[in-house]
């Protein structure tokens, strides 16, 4: 379901996002955080010997960001960072007259068909909700606020999800696993631009947005992409938490989707694996809370709130994004496999405790060594299963 708000609710300013704060707030910004961002733009002078942090790992990670970076850096001289601080703007003018797209349900079906054709893995539609729109955007030029202008009449938000590569995520934390994030953003930007241009070609308004303009997670929940997890991410039935989110604000007449539930909240109430394994100890235990952690937390919302300061501090230490919470989440699995779909059904029932034990027994959260991602032919089938699964198989063979 969507987020529950109370009388203390305050819309959020992008200025207080932890990534924005890393540009102006001494509590977050230091030499290490500056180095973190620099590693995405230029080679490190020294390469760590740690598994997953070699020059080769950084080379592929930075390459995966290349498309998203092109758009983000194209108008930096004008004070824009498209996709991160400003909407994606590389769009042509659309048709001067609006095409009759028919009943909203049919227009939505066709829109989702186009989105899927362009590469979107998940697509949902929800009503524009002013609560989740940033009160102001962050200006990288002035290190302060700037106006967050949206055209009037954008009644709907199309929310898309781009999957992140499962094999790369299994190597987290590593520079190599950061490739999954970069690819997600690069693919997200091209899908959003194509879909927004399609809408404009029909004569309607379309504002393509990634991290800018509005909070993505509450919109994704409202659009039916999934449920909210303890780790602060949306968990979808198709991809678990293994996807990036993009959005398009539009006045095209569409039919809204409804939030979906499939047992995630109840599962997360029993499962602490992401909190246990978080290297930064940034993920909360216990029940969802109304209490914000710091200025990077939104006020007046009942939810599990991740400590963005601790999370980003760890990212700065390792010079890459982390994604351990995604790797260890039991919902991170390949749902094209029938046994994983059976596990998902079990996880949504009162027998969810059994689902957790099965997940642990078969090494579902085991980390893959980065060298094994680069050389998959060196992995035997038992090695691919994980340490706990190998132990279980060995015991079974011994009994036989």
C-alpha positions as CSV (number, residue, x, y, z in Angstrom):
1,X,0.0,0.0,0.0
2,X,1.0,3.7,-0.2
3,X,2.5,5.7,2.6
4,X,0.4,6.9,5.5
5,X,0.8,10.5,6.4
6,X,-0.3,12.5,9.5
7,X,-0.7,16.2,10.5
8,X,3.1,16.6,10.9
9,X,3.6,15.8,7.2
10,X,5.9,18.2,5.3
11,X,6.7,18.0,1.6
12,X,10.3,17.3,1.0
13,X,13.0,19.7,-0.5
14,X,15.6,18.1,-2.7
15,X,18.1,20.4,-1.0
16,X,17.9,18.0,2.0
17,X,18.5,14.8,0.0
18,X,21.7,13.2,1.2
19,X,23.3,13.5,-2.2
20,X,22.5,17.2,-2.4
21,X,23.8,17.6,1.2
22,X,27.1,16.1,0.1
23,X,27.5,19.4,-1.9
24,X,26.7,21.9,0.9
25,X,26.4,20.3,4.3
26,X,29.6,19.8,6.4
27,X,27.9,17.0,8.3
28,X,27.9,14.9,5.0
29,X,30.5,16.5,2.7
30,X,34.2,15.9,3.3
31,X,37.3,15.0,1.2
32,X,36.2,11.3,1.1
33,X,32.7,12.2,-0.3
34,X,34.3,14.4,-3.0
35,X,36.6,11.5,-4.0
36,X,33.5,9.2,-4.2
37,X,31.9,11.3,-6.9
38,X,35.2,11.8,-8.7
39,X,35.7,8.1,-9.1
40,X,32.7,8.1,-11.5
41,X,34.4,10.7,-13.7
42,X,38.1,9.9,-13.8
43,X,40.3,6.9,-13.1
44,X,41.5,6.4,-9.5
45,X,45.2,7.0,-9.1
46,X,45.4,3.9,-6.8
47,X,43.4,0.8,-7.3
48,X,42.2,-1.2,-4.3
49,X,43.4,-4.8,-4.2
50,X,40.1,-5.9,-2.7
51,X,37.9,-8.3,-4.6
52,X,35.5,-6.4,-6.9
53,X,37.4,-3.1,-6.7
54,X,40.1,-3.5,-9.4
55,X,40.6,-1.1,-12.3
56,X,38.6,-3.5,-14.5
57,X,35.7,-3.4,-12.1
58,X,35.7,0.4,-12.0
59,X,36.1,0.5,-15.8
60,X,32.8,-1.4,-16.4
61,X,31.0,0.5,-13.6
62,X,31.8,3.9,-15.0
63,X,31.1,2.8,-18.6
64,X,27.6,1.7,-17.4
65,X,26.8,5.2,-16.3
66,X,27.9,6.7,-19.6
67,X,24.5,7.2,-21.2
68,X,23.0,8.7,-18.1
69,X,26.0,10.9,-17.7
70,X,25.7,12.3,-21.2
71,X,22.3,13.7,-20.4
72,X,23.3,14.8,-16.9
73,X,26.3,16.7,-18.2
74,X,24.9,18.1,-21.4
75,X,23.6,21.3,-19.9
76,X,25.8,21.7,-16.9
77,X,26.9,25.1,-18.1
78,X,23.3,26.2,-17.8
79,X,23.1,24.9,-14.3
80,X,21.2,21.8,-15.2
81,X,21.8,18.1,-14.4
82,X,19.1,16.3,-16.4
83,X,17.7,13.3,-14.8
84,X,19.1,14.0,-11.3
85,X,18.4,17.6,-10.5
86,X,16.2,18.5,-13.5
87,X,13.8,16.7,-15.8
88,X,15.2,15.1,-19.0
89,X,15.0,17.8,-21.6
90,X,16.2,16.3,-24.8
91,X,12.7,16.2,-26.4
92,X,11.3,17.6,-29.6
93,X,8.1,19.6,-29.8
94,X,5.1,17.4,-30.2
95,X,2.0,17.6,-32.4
96,X,0.1,20.8,-32.4
97,X,-3.2,19.0,-32.2
98,X,-4.1,16.2,-29.8
99,X,-4.9,12.8,-31.0
100,X,-8.0,11.1,-29.7
101,X,-6.5,8.2,-27.8
102,X,-9.9,6.7,-26.9
103,X,-11.1,5.5,-23.5
104,X,-8.5,5.9,-20.7
105,X,-8.3,2.1,-20.2
106,X,-7.3,1.5,-23.9
107,X,-5.0,4.5,-24.0
108,X,-3.2,3.0,-20.9
109,X,-3.0,-0.4,-22.5
110,X,-1.4,1.0,-25.6
111,X,1.0,3.2,-23.5
112,X,2.2,0.2,-21.5
113,X,2.7,-1.7,-24.8
114,X,4.9,1.1,-26.1
115,X,6.8,1.4,-22.8
116,X,7.5,-2.4,-22.8
117,X,8.6,-2.2,-26.5
118,X,11.0,0.6,-25.6
119,X,12.5,-1.5,-22.8
120,X,10.6,-0.8,-19.6
121,X,10.4,-3.9,-17.3
122,X,7.6,-2.5,-15.1
123,X,5.0,0.1,-15.9
124,X,2.2,1.6,-13.7
125,X,0.1,4.7,-13.7
126,X,-1.1,6.8,-10.7
127,X,-2.7,10.2,-10.0
128,X,-0.5,13.2,-9.6
129,X,0.0,13.7,-5.8
130,X,1.4,17.0,-4.8
131,X,2.6,15.6,-1.5
132,X,5.5,13.8,-3.2
133,X,6.6,16.7,-5.4
134,X,9.7,18.5,-4.2
135,X,9.1,21.9,-2.7
136,X,12.3,23.0,-4.5
137,X,15.0,21.4,-6.6
138,X,18.7,21.6,-5.7
139,X,21.0,23.8,-7.8
140,X,24.5,22.3,-8.2
141,X,25.7,25.8,-9.3
142,X,24.5,27.7,-6.2
143,X,24.5,24.7,-3.8
144,X,21.0,25.8,-2.7
145,X,17.4,25.7,-3.8
146,X,15.9,26.6,-7.1
147,X,12.3,26.5,-8.4
148,X,10.6,23.2,-9.1
149,X,8.3,24.2,-12.0
150,X,5.9,21.8,-13.5
151,X,3.2,22.7,-16.1
152,X,-0.4,22.8,-14.8
153,X,-2.8,20.0,-15.5
154,X,-0.5,17.0,-15.3
155,X,-3.0,14.7,-13.7
156,X,-1.2,11.5,-14.1
157,X,2.3,10.0,-13.4
158,X,3.6,7.1,-15.4
159,X,6.1,5.1,-13.3
160,X,8.5,2.7,-14.9
161,X,10.9,0.2,-13.4
162,X,14.2,-0.9,-15.0
163,X,15.7,-4.2,-13.8
164,X,19.2,-4.4,-12.4
165,X,21.3,-7.3,-13.5
166,X,21.0,-10.1,-10.9
167,X,24.5,-11.5,-11.4
168,X,26.1,-8.1,-10.9
169,X,24.0,-7.5,-7.7
170,X,25.3,-10.8,-6.3
171,X,28.8,-9.3,-6.1
172,X,27.7,-6.5,-3.8
173,X,29.4,-4.6,-2.3
174,X,31.8,-3.9,-5.1
175,X,32.5,-1.5,-7.9
176,X,31.4,-4.2,-10.2
177,X,27.9,-4.4,-8.6
178,X,27.7,-0.6,-9.1
179,X,27.5,-1.5,-12.8
180,X,23.9,-2.7,-12.2
181,X,23.0,0.7,-10.9
182,X,24.6,2.6,-13.7
183,X,23.0,0.4,-16.4
184,X,19.6,0.9,-14.6
185,X,19.9,4.7,-14.9
186,X,21.2,4.7,-18.4
187,X,18.4,2.4,-19.6
188,X,15.9,4.4,-17.6
189,X,16.9,7.6,-19.3
190,X,16.5,6.3,-22.8
191,X,13.1,4.6,-22.1
192,X,11.8,7.7,-20.4
193,X,12.9,10.0,-23.3
194,X,11.3,7.6,-25.9
195,X,8.1,7.2,-24.0
196,X,7.8,11.0,-23.3
197,X,8.4,11.7,-27.0
198,X,5.7,9.3,-28.0
199,X,3.2,11.1,-25.7
200,X,4.3,14.5,-27.1
201,X,3.9,13.2,-30.6
202,X,0.2,12.5,-29.7
203,X,-0.1,16.2,-28.7
204,X,0.0,15.8,-24.9
205,X,2.4,17.1,-22.3
206,X,5.1,14.8,-20.9
207,X,7.8,15.7,-18.3
208,X,10.4,12.9,-18.1
209,X,12.0,12.5,-14.6
210,X,14.4,10.2,-12.9
211,X,15.7,11.4,-9.5
212,X,14.5,15.0,-10.0
213,X,11.2,16.7,-9.4
214,X,9.5,14.3,-7.0
215,X,10.0,11.3,-4.6
216,X,9.8,8.2,-6.8
217,X,9.1,5.5,-4.2
218,X,5.6,6.7,-3.0
219,X,4.6,7.2,-6.6
220,X,5.8,3.7,-7.5
221,X,3.8,2.3,-4.6
222,X,0.7,4.1,-5.7
223,X,1.2,3.0,-9.3
224,X,1.1,-0.6,-8.2
225,X,4.7,-1.5,-8.9
226,X,5.1,-3.2,-5.6
227,X,5.2,-2.9,-1.8
228,X,7.5,-1.1,0.5
229,X,10.3,-3.0,2.2
230,X,12.3,-2.6,5.4
231,X,15.3,-1.5,3.4
232,X,13.4,1.5,2.1
233,X,13.0,0.1,-1.4
234,X,10.0,-1.0,-3.5
235,X,9.7,-4.8,-3.7
236,X,7.9,-5.9,-6.9
237,X,6.4,-9.4,-7.6
238,X,8.4,-9.6,-10.8
239,X,11.9,-8.3,-9.7
240,X,11.9,-8.0,-6.0
241,X,13.8,-4.8,-5.0
242,X,16.2,-5.2,-8.0
243,X,15.1,-2.2,-10.2
244,X,15.5,1.5,-10.7
245,X,12.5,3.9,-10.9
246,X,11.7,6.6,-13.5
247,X,8.5,8.7,-14.0
248,X,6.7,10.8,-16.5
249,X,4.2,13.5,-15.6
250,X,1.5,13.9,-18.2
251,X,-1.9,15.2,-19.0
252,X,-2.7,12.3,-21.3
253,X,-6.0,10.7,-20.3
254,X,-5.1,7.5,-18.6
255,X,-6.5,4.9,-16.2
256,X,-4.8,4.7,-12.8
257,X,-3.5,1.5,-11.4
258,X,-4.1,0.5,-7.8
259,X,-1.5,-0.3,-5.1
260,X,-0.8,-4.0,-4.7
261,X,-0.1,-6.2,-1.8
262,X,1.4,-9.7,-1.8
263,X,2.6,-10.1,1.8
264,X,5.8,-8.0,1.8
265,X,4.9,-6.0,4.9
266,X,4.2,-9.1,6.9
267,X,7.3,-10.7,5.6
268,X,9.5,-7.7,6.4
269,X,8.1,-7.5,9.9
270,X,9.6,-11.0,10.6
271,X,12.7,-10.6,8.4
272,X,15.7,-8.6,9.5
273,X,18.2,-9.8,7.0
274,X,18.8,-6.5,5.4
275,X,19.2,-4.8,8.8
276,X,21.6,-7.5,10.0
277,X,23.8,-7.4,6.9
278,X,23.8,-3.6,6.3
279,X,27.5,-2.7,6.5
280,X,26.5,0.9,7.6
281,X,23.9,-0.3,10.1
282,X,21.6,2.2,8.4
283,X,18.5,0.0,8.2
284,X,16.1,0.0,11.1
285,X,14.8,-2.9,13.2
286,X,11.3,-3.1,14.7
287,X,8.1,-1.6,13.3
288,X,7.6,1.3,10.9
289,X,7.9,4.6,12.6
290,X,6.6,8.2,12.3
291,X,10.0,9.5,13.6
292,X,12.3,11.0,11.0
293,X,16.0,10.1,11.5
294,X,17.6,13.4,10.2
295,X,16.9,16.2,7.7
296,X,17.2,13.7,4.9
297,X,14.1,11.9,6.2
298,X,10.6,13.1,5.2
299,X,8.4,14.2,8.1
300,X,4.9,12.9,8.9
301,X,5.2,9.6,7.1
302,X,4.9,6.2,8.8
303,X,7.5,3.9,7.3
304,X,10.8,2.1,7.8
305,X,13.3,5.0,7.3
306,X,16.9,4.2,6.3
307,X,19.6,6.5,7.7
308,X,20.8,8.2,4.5
309,X,23.8,9.8,6.3
310,X,25.2,6.4,7.4
311,X,24.4,4.8,4.1
312,X,26.2,7.5,2.1
313,X,29.1,7.5,4.5
314,X,29.7,3.8,3.8
315,X,29.5,4.5,0.0
316,X,32.2,7.1,0.4
317,X,34.4,4.6,2.3
318,X,34.3,2.0,-0.5
319,X,34.1,4.5,-3.4
320,X,31.0,2.9,-4.9
321,X,27.3,2.4,-4.2
322,X,26.6,-0.6,-1.9
323,X,23.5,-2.7,-2.8
324,X,24.1,-5.2,0.0
325,X,20.5,-4.7,1.1
326,X,19.3,-5.7,-2.4
327,X,21.6,-8.7,-2.6
328,X,20.5,-10.2,0.8
329,X,16.8,-9.4,0.4
330,X,15.0,-12.8,0.1
331,X,12.8,-11.3,-2.6
332,X,15.8,-10.8,-4.9
333,X,15.5,-13.9,-7.1
334,X,14.8,-14.9,-10.7
335,X,11.0,-15.2,-11.0
336,X,11.2,-16.8,-14.4
337,X,12.0,-20.0,-12.5
338,X,8.9,-21.9,-11.2
339,X,10.5,-22.7,-7.9
340,X,11.1,-19.0,-7.2
341,X,7.5,-18.2,-8.0
342,X,6.4,-21.0,-5.6
343,X,8.7,-19.4,-3.0
344,X,7.0,-16.0,-3.5
345,X,3.6,-17.6,-2.9
346,X,4.9,-19.2,0.3
347,X,6.4,-16.0,1.5
348,X,3.0,-14.3,1.2
349,X,1.3,-16.8,3.6
350,X,1.5,-17.4,7.3
351,X,4.2,-20.0,6.5
352,X,6.6,-17.2,5.6
353,X,9.0,-18.3,8.3
354,X,9.5,-21.5,6.3
355,X,10.2,-19.4,3.2
356,X,12.9,-17.6,5.2
357,X,14.5,-20.8,6.3
358,X,14.5,-22.2,2.8
359,X,16.1,-19.0,1.5
360,X,18.9,-19.3,4.1
361,X,19.4,-23.1,3.6
362,X,20.0,-22.6,-0.2
363,X,22.3,-19.7,0.2
364,X,20.0,-17.2,-1.4
365,X,22.0,-14.2,-0.1
366,X,25.5,-15.5,-0.6
367,X,27.9,-13.1,-2.2
368,X,29.5,-14.1,-5.5
369,X,33.2,-13.3,-5.9
370,X,33.7,-10.7,-8.6
371,X,36.3,-12.9,-10.3
372,X,33.6,-15.5,-10.7
373,X,31.4,-13.0,-12.4
374,X,34.2,-12.2,-14.9
375,X,35.0,-15.9,-15.4
376,X,31.6,-17.8,-15.0
377,X,32.9,-20.9,-16.8
378,X,35.2,-21.5,-13.8
379,X,32.1,-22.0,-11.6
380,X,30.8,-25.5,-11.1
381,X,27.1,-25.9,-10.7
382,X,27.4,-26.4,-6.9
383,X,29.5,-23.3,-6.6
384,X,26.8,-21.3,-8.2
385,X,24.3,-22.4,-5.6
386,X,26.2,-20.8,-2.6
387,X,28.0,-22.1,0.4
388,X,25.0,-23.1,2.5
389,X,23.4,-25.0,-0.5
390,X,26.7,-26.8,-1.1
391,X,26.8,-27.9,2.6
392,X,23.2,-29.1,2.4
393,X,23.9,-31.1,-0.7
394,X,27.0,-32.6,0.8
395,X,25.1,-33.8,3.9
396,X,22.4,-35.3,1.7
397,X,25.0,-37.2,-0.4
398,X,26.8,-38.4,2.8
399,X,23.5,-39.9,4.1
400,X,23.0,-41.7,0.9
